[in-house]
Amino acid sequence: MKRIIYHIIIPAIMPAIFFVIAATPVDVLGCLTRGLMALIIALLSGMLALAAAIIGVKGKMRGDTNSVLWVVSSLILVIPVLALIILA
């Protein structure tokens, strides 16, 4: 259960925050602030996805059983980056 929390639930917070910011009306935050916040979340999520993918590949080469969970984490973390590309 602890692995599911660390590798699925915690990384899923980044896409949730991104979509909450993207769904927020412009009147609440303003266009510039909302866009910059979404950009920062997407960039941070992309960097974390890259780090998780590298850890997963290194673990796969060593034969680690948790390497699949790292790859799943990286796939979850790349969602805001893809959404930013699609929405922009």
C-alpha positions as CSV (number, residue, x, y, z in Angstrom):
1,M,0.0,0.0,0.0
2,K,2.9,2.3,0.8
3,R,4.3,1.9,-2.7
4,I,0.9,2.8,-4.3
5,I,0.8,6.0,-2.2
6,Y,4.3,7.0,-3.2
7,H,4.2,6.1,-6.8
8,I,0.6,6.7,-7.9
9,I,-1.3,8.9,-5.5
10,I,1.4,11.5,-4.7
11,P,2.4,12.0,-8.4
12,A,-1.3,12.3,-9.3
13,I,-1.5,15.5,-7.3
14,M,0.5,17.4,-10.0
15,P,-2.0,16.7,-12.8
16,A,-4.9,17.5,-10.4
17,I,-3.3,20.8,-9.4
18,F,-2.7,21.6,-13.1
19,F,-6.3,20.9,-14.1
20,V,-7.7,22.9,-11.2
21,I,-5.6,25.9,-12.3
22,A,-6.6,25.4,-15.9
23,A,-10.3,25.2,-14.9
24,T,-10.2,28.3,-12.7
25,P,-12.0,31.2,-14.3
26,V,-9.9,34.1,-15.6
27,D,-11.7,36.5,-13.3
28,V,-10.4,34.7,-10.2
29,L,-6.7,34.7,-10.8
30,G,-6.2,36.7,-14.0
31,C,-4.9,35.5,-17.3
32,L,-1.2,36.0,-16.7
33,T,-1.1,34.6,-13.2
34,R,-3.1,31.5,-14.2
35,G,-0.9,30.9,-17.2
36,L,2.3,31.3,-15.3
37,M,1.1,28.9,-12.5
38,A,0.1,26.3,-15.1
39,L,3.5,26.7,-16.8
40,I,5.4,26.3,-13.6
41,I,3.4,23.2,-12.6
42,A,3.9,21.7,-16.0
43,L,7.6,22.3,-16.0
44,L,8.1,21.0,-12.5
45,S,6.0,17.9,-13.4
46,G,8.1,17.4,-16.5
47,M,11.3,17.5,-14.6
48,L,10.0,15.1,-12.0
49,A,8.8,12.8,-14.8
50,L,12.2,12.8,-16.3
51,A,13.8,12.0,-13.0
52,A,11.4,9.2,-12.3
53,A,12.0,7.8,-15.8
54,I,15.8,7.8,-15.2
55,I,15.4,6.1,-11.9
56,G,13.1,3.5,-13.5
57,V,15.5,2.8,-16.3
58,K,18.4,2.4,-13.9
59,G,16.3,0.1,-11.7
60,K,15.3,-1.9,-14.8
61,M,19.0,-2.4,-15.7
62,R,19.7,-3.6,-12.1
63,G,16.7,-5.9,-12.1
64,D,14.8,-3.9,-9.4
65,T,11.1,-4.9,-9.1
66,N,10.1,-1.3,-8.3
67,S,11.2,-0.1,-11.6
68,V,7.7,-0.5,-13.1
69,L,6.3,1.7,-10.4
70,W,8.8,4.4,-11.3
71,V,7.8,4.2,-15.0
72,V,4.1,4.5,-13.9
73,S,5.0,7.6,-11.9
74,S,6.7,9.2,-14.8
75,L,3.7,8.5,-17.0
76,I,1.4,10.1,-14.5
77,L,3.7,13.1,-14.1
78,V,3.9,13.7,-17.9
79,I,0.1,14.4,-18.1
80,P,0.4,18.1,-17.3
81,V,3.1,18.6,-19.9
82,L,1.0,16.9,-22.6
83,A,-2.1,18.9,-21.5
84,L,-0.1,22.1,-21.7
85,I,1.0,21.3,-25.2
86,I,-2.6,20.4,-26.3
87,L,-4.3,23.4,-24.5
88,A,-1.7,25.9,-25.8
